Amino acid sequence: MVQDRSSKAEKPAHPVPAHRIELVAIDMDGTLLRSDGRLTRRVVETVHEVQNRGVKVIIATARPPRGVAEIAEVLRLDTLQITYNGAMIFDPVRRKHTYHKPLDSALVKKMIKAARKADKQVVVSLEILDKWYTDHVDETLPTETSRRFSPDFVGPLEAFLHVPITKLLLLAPPERIGPIREAVEGKFADKVTAAISDKHLLQYIHKEADKSIALAQIAESYGIPAESVMAIGDAPNDVRMLHWAGLGVAVENGWEVARQFADVVVPSNDNDGVAFALRKYVLEQ
């Protein structure tokens, strides 16, 4: 069960972790990676140095496992990965998931119907385990996955709406996304977790799935208490993870809500914020 972190103290300018950091969870897009999607040498070298100190580093992302593999290889990570915003924990060593919390297909059908009633042109994508299914692709509405991978299937989705769905994605231009969100969440907000990371993208996973829940499970499996965990992120889908961790860190380029719930704000993703946080709160302690 996720611990209540509501008793966090007022943020000092540069908090000193009350406990030695033993586990670091890092969001990828907008946090670990620069705006151009690349890793900097400073970040890579700092992550390696942290690992050499015996500290575990894990990825916590909205991406599917296939979207993590290349980055994890560069960083030499063999730790468990939080993927699909917490709907799946993936073991890169065994190449299989150790935890999966999918949506019921009947519920997804109803959500798609509500979205299409609000906006006939909404782009619908399904992620099922590590596969991507969609009825059409709009290149003006990219995701980090679509920038690097092609769909495994393009066509009517009815054939796949009889199995559990890992994640439902709804895409539309930012000016049209509001009514879609209202239509879907007006009916199903209590049945799903909404994960927001881009203004043209709505992501829905199981109501009991979240990065914070997955992080708590991984920390427990490694025998590490929440007080010894640092989480770094930038977006609304990182907020509960930042709040749960002993030390929550937001990058300067992050959404206001992420900065608000973090214990500390570090330089942006384009200014090696992750490297700064690792050195300040792990290597220098």
C-alpha positions as CSV (number, residue, x, y, z in Angstrom):
1,M,0.0,0.0,0.0
2,V,1.2,3.5,-0.8
3,Q,2.2,5.4,2.3
4,D,0.6,8.8,3.1
5,R,3.3,11.4,2.5
6,S,1.0,14.3,3.5
7,S,3.1,15.2,6.5
8,K,6.1,16.6,4.4
9,A,7.6,19.7,5.9
10,E,7.8,23.1,4.2
11,K,10.4,23.0,1.4
12,P,13.9,24.3,2.3
13,A,15.9,25.7,-0.6
14,H,18.2,22.6,-0.6
15,P,16.8,19.9,1.7
16,V,19.2,17.4,3.2
17,P,17.7,13.9,2.9
18,A,16.9,12.6,6.4
19,H,18.0,9.1,5.2
20,R,20.7,8.0,2.8
21,I,19.2,7.7,-0.7
22,E,19.3,4.0,-1.8
23,L,16.9,4.1,-4.7
24,V,16.3,6.8,-7.3
25,A,13.3,6.7,-9.7
26,I,13.6,8.9,-12.7
27,D,10.9,9.9,-15.2
28,M,12.2,9.9,-18.8
29,D,10.6,12.4,-21.1
30,G,11.0,16.0,-20.0
31,T,13.2,14.9,-17.1
32,L,16.0,12.4,-17.8
33,L,16.0,13.3,-21.5
34,R,16.7,16.7,-23.0
35,S,14.0,18.4,-25.1
36,D,15.5,16.8,-28.2
37,G,15.1,13.3,-26.6
38,R,18.7,12.7,-26.0
39,L,20.8,11.9,-23.0
40,T,23.7,14.2,-22.1
41,R,27.2,12.8,-21.3
42,R,27.0,14.4,-17.9
43,V,23.8,12.6,-17.0
44,V,25.0,9.3,-18.2
45,E,28.3,9.6,-16.3
46,T,26.5,10.7,-13.1
47,V,24.1,7.8,-13.3
48,H,27.0,5.4,-13.7
49,E,28.7,6.9,-10.7
50,V,25.6,6.6,-8.6
51,Q,25.2,3.0,-9.5
52,N,28.9,2.4,-8.6
53,R,28.0,3.6,-5.1
54,G,25.5,0.8,-4.8
55,V,22.4,3.0,-5.3
56,K,19.7,1.5,-7.4
57,V,18.4,3.6,-10.3
58,I,15.1,2.8,-12.0
59,I,13.1,4.3,-14.9
60,A,9.5,5.5,-14.2
61,T,7.8,6.3,-17.5
62,A,4.6,6.4,-19.4
63,R,6.4,4.6,-22.2
64,P,6.0,0.9,-23.0
65,P,9.0,-1.4,-22.3
66,R,10.2,-1.2,-25.9
67,G,10.5,2.6,-25.5
68,V,12.8,2.2,-22.5
69,A,15.3,-0.5,-23.8
70,E,17.8,1.8,-25.6
71,I,18.0,4.3,-22.8
72,A,18.4,1.6,-20.1
73,E,21.2,0.0,-22.1
74,V,23.1,3.3,-22.4
75,L,22.7,3.8,-18.6
76,R,23.6,0.2,-17.9
77,L,20.4,-0.4,-15.9
78,D,19.2,-3.9,-15.1
79,T,16.7,-2.8,-12.5
80,L,13.0,-3.2,-12.6
81,Q,11.2,-0.6,-14.8
82,I,8.0,1.3,-14.2
83,T,6.2,1.5,-17.5
84,Y,2.8,2.6,-18.8
85,N,2.6,5.1,-15.9
86,G,2.7,2.3,-13.4
87,A,0.3,-0.2,-15.1
88,M,3.2,-2.5,-15.7
89,I,6.5,-3.3,-13.9
90,F,8.9,-4.8,-16.4
91,D,12.0,-6.9,-15.7
92,P,14.6,-6.2,-18.5
93,V,16.8,-9.1,-17.4
94,R,14.1,-11.8,-17.8
95,R,12.3,-9.8,-20.5
96,K,8.9,-10.2,-18.9
97,H,6.6,-8.2,-16.8
98,T,6.4,-8.9,-13.0
99,Y,3.3,-6.8,-12.5
100,H,0.4,-5.9,-14.8
101,K,-2.8,-4.0,-13.9
102,P,-4.8,-3.7,-17.1
103,L,-8.2,-2.1,-17.9
104,D,-11.2,-4.2,-18.5
105,S,-12.0,-4.3,-22.2
106,A,-15.7,-3.7,-21.7
107,L,-14.9,-0.5,-19.8
108,V,-12.5,0.6,-22.6
109,K,-15.3,0.1,-25.2
110,K,-17.5,2.5,-23.2
111,M,-14.8,5.1,-22.9
112,I,-14.0,5.0,-26.6
113,K,-17.7,5.5,-27.4
114,A,-17.9,8.5,-25.0
115,A,-14.8,10.0,-26.6
116,R,-16.0,9.5,-30.1
117,K,-19.4,11.1,-29.2
118,A,-17.5,14.2,-28.0
119,D,-15.1,14.3,-31.0
120,K,-15.5,12.0,-34.0
121,Q,-11.9,12.6,-35.1
122,V,-10.3,11.7,-31.8
123,V,-7.3,9.3,-32.4
124,V,-7.7,6.1,-30.4
125,S,-4.7,3.9,-29.5
126,L,-4.5,0.8,-27.4
127,E,-1.4,-0.6,-25.7
128,I,-1.8,-4.3,-24.9
129,L,1.3,-5.5,-23.0
130,D,4.1,-4.3,-25.3
131,K,2.1,-3.9,-28.5
132,W,0.4,-0.9,-30.1
133,Y,-2.9,-1.0,-31.8
134,T,-4.7,1.9,-33.5
135,D,-7.4,2.6,-36.0
136,H,-5.4,5.5,-37.6
137,V,-2.3,7.5,-37.1
138,D,-2.1,11.3,-37.2
139,E,1.5,12.5,-37.5
140,T,0.5,15.9,-36.2
141,L,-0.3,14.3,-32.8
142,P,2.9,12.5,-31.9
143,T,3.8,10.5,-28.8
144,E,7.2,9.5,-27.7
145,T,6.3,5.9,-28.8
146,S,5.0,7.0,-32.2
147,R,8.2,9.0,-32.9
148,R,10.3,5.8,-32.7
149,F,7.9,2.9,-33.5
150,S,5.3,2.0,-36.0
151,P,1.9,0.5,-34.8
152,D,1.8,-3.3,-34.6
153,F,-1.7,-3.0,-36.1
154,V,-3.7,-0.3,-37.9
155,G,-7.4,-1.0,-38.5
156,P,-10.7,-1.6,-36.7
157,L,-10.0,-2.0,-33.0
158,E,-13.0,-4.2,-32.3
159,A,-11.0,-7.3,-32.8
160,F,-8.8,-6.4,-29.8
161,L,-11.4,-5.1,-27.5
162,H,-12.0,-8.5,-25.9
163,V,-8.8,-8.7,-24.0
164,P,-7.5,-6.6,-21.0
165,I,-6.0,-3.3,-22.2
166,T,-2.8,-2.0,-20.6
167,K,-3.4,1.6,-21.5
168,L,-5.9,3.6,-23.5
169,L,-4.6,6.7,-25.4
170,L,-6.9,9.5,-26.8
171,L,-5.3,12.1,-29.0
172,A,-6.5,15.4,-30.4
173,P,-5.2,19.0,-30.9
174,P,-5.0,20.8,-27.5
175,E,-7.9,23.1,-28.3
176,R,-10.2,20.0,-28.7
177,I,-8.9,17.8,-25.9
178,G,-10.9,19.5,-23.2
179,P,-14.4,18.3,-24.2
180,I,-13.0,14.8,-24.8
181,R,-11.6,14.7,-21.3
182,E,-14.8,16.0,-19.8
183,A,-16.9,13.4,-21.7
184,V,-14.7,10.5,-20.7
185,E,-13.9,11.5,-17.1
186,G,-17.4,12.8,-16.5
187,K,-18.6,9.2,-16.7
188,F,-15.5,7.1,-15.8
189,A,-13.3,9.2,-13.5
190,D,-13.9,6.8,-10.6
191,K,-12.9,3.8,-12.7
192,V,-9.6,4.9,-14.2
193,T,-6.4,6.8,-13.5
194,A,-5.8,9.7,-15.9
195,A,-2.2,10.4,-16.6
196,I,-1.4,13.7,-18.3
197,S,2.0,14.4,-19.7
198,D,1.2,16.2,-23.0
199,K,-1.5,18.8,-23.9
200,H,-2.7,16.8,-26.9
201,L,-2.8,13.4,-25.2
202,L,-5.0,11.7,-22.6
203,Q,-3.8,8.4,-21.1
204,Y,-5.9,6.1,-19.1
205,I,-4.9,3.1,-17.0
206,H,-6.4,1.0,-14.3
207,K,-7.7,3.0,-11.3
208,E,-5.3,1.2,-9.0
209,A,-2.3,1.8,-11.3
210,D,0.1,4.8,-10.7
211,K,3.8,5.4,-10.7
212,S,3.7,5.8,-7.0
213,I,2.1,2.4,-6.4
214,A,4.6,0.7,-8.7
215,L,7.5,2.5,-7.1
216,A,6.3,1.4,-3.6
217,Q,6.2,-2.2,-4.8
218,I,9.7,-2.0,-6.3
219,A,11.1,-0.3,-3.2
220,E,9.6,-3.1,-1.0
221,S,11.0,-5.8,-3.3
222,Y,14.5,-4.3,-2.9
223,G,14.0,-3.8,0.9
224,I,14.2,0.0,0.7
225,P,11.9,2.2,2.8
226,A,10.2,5.2,1.2
227,E,12.4,7.6,3.3
228,S,15.4,6.3,1.3
229,V,13.8,6.9,-2.1
230,M,14.3,9.9,-4.3
231,A,11.9,10.5,-7.3
232,I,12.5,13.0,-10.1
233,G,9.9,14.1,-12.5
234,D,8.2,16.9,-14.4
235,A,4.6,16.3,-15.2
236,P,1.2,15.6,-13.5
237,N,1.7,11.9,-14.0
238,D,4.7,12.2,-11.7
239,V,3.0,14.1,-8.8
240,R,2.0,11.1,-6.6
241,M,5.4,9.5,-7.1
242,L,7.1,12.8,-6.0
243,H,4.8,13.1,-3.1
244,W,5.3,9.5,-2.0
245,A,9.1,9.4,-2.1
246,G,11.2,10.5,0.8
247,L,12.7,13.2,-1.5
248,G,10.6,14.4,-4.4
249,V,12.5,16.4,-7.0
250,A,11.0,18.4,-10.0
251,V,13.0,19.8,-12.9
252,E,12.6,23.5,-13.5
253,N,10.9,23.0,-16.9
254,G,8.2,20.9,-15.2
255,W,4.5,21.6,-14.9
256,E,3.6,23.9,-12.1
257,V,1.8,21.1,-10.3
258,A,4.9,18.9,-10.3
259,R,7.0,21.8,-8.9
260,Q,4.4,22.5,-6.3
261,F,4.4,19.0,-4.9
262,A,8.1,18.4,-5.1
263,D,10.4,19.0,-2.1
264,V,12.9,20.8,-4.3
265,V,13.2,22.1,-7.9
266,V,16.5,21.5,-9.8
267,P,17.7,22.9,-13.1
268,S,15.8,21.9,-16.3
269,N,16.2,18.7,-18.3
270,D,18.2,20.8,-20.9
271,N,20.5,21.9,-18.1
272,D,21.3,18.5,-16.6
273,G,18.8,18.7,-13.8
274,V,19.0,15.0,-13.2
275,A,22.8,15.1,-12.8
276,F,22.5,18.0,-10.4
277,A,20.0,16.2,-8.3
278,L,22.0,13.0,-8.2
279,R,25.2,14.8,-7.2
280,K,23.5,17.0,-4.7
281,Y,21.3,14.5,-2.9
282,V,23.1,11.2,-3.5
283,L,26.8,11.6,-4.2
284,E,27.4,14.5,-1.8
285,Q,25.6,13.0,1.2
